[in-house]
Amino acid sequence: MGLAEAASGADPASGLQAARELRELAERLEALQVRSARKHGWSWQEIAFFLGVSKQAVHKKYASRTG
């Protein structure tokens, strides 16, 4: 069973597990794209705009991870 199917299915255990896996995947994808944006010279403000968060929030979350 795929994640989308499990996430929208009737079994709460499968649905919750799928939701967890999707959240973890989204976090990894976001971190990867923030690193890429910084390597391409993007400002924290630009990254924050596309993530729909404040500059301070994205900086606090990723500044120590991006070097």
TAHUKA-V229623 format. One line per field, one symbol per residue. ss: DSSP state (A for helix, B for strand, O for the rest). psi: psi as a letter, one per 30 degrees, with the letter a starting at -180 (. if undefined). burial: I if it has 24 or more other C-alpha atoms within 12 Angstrom, else O. A space follows every 50 residues. Layout:
# TAHUKA-V229623
ss->???
psi->???
burial->???
This chain:
# TAHUKA-V229623
ss->OOAAAAAOOOOAAAAAAAAAAAAAAAAAAAAAAAAAAAAOOOOAAAAAAA AOOOAAAAAAAAAAAAO
psi->kleeeefglfjeeeeeeeeeeeeeeeeeeeeeeeeeeefggkleeeeeef fhlleeeeeeefefff.
burial->OOOOOOOOOOOOOOOOOOOOOOOOOOOOOOIOOIIOOIOOOOOIOOIIOO OOOOOOOIIOOIOOOOO
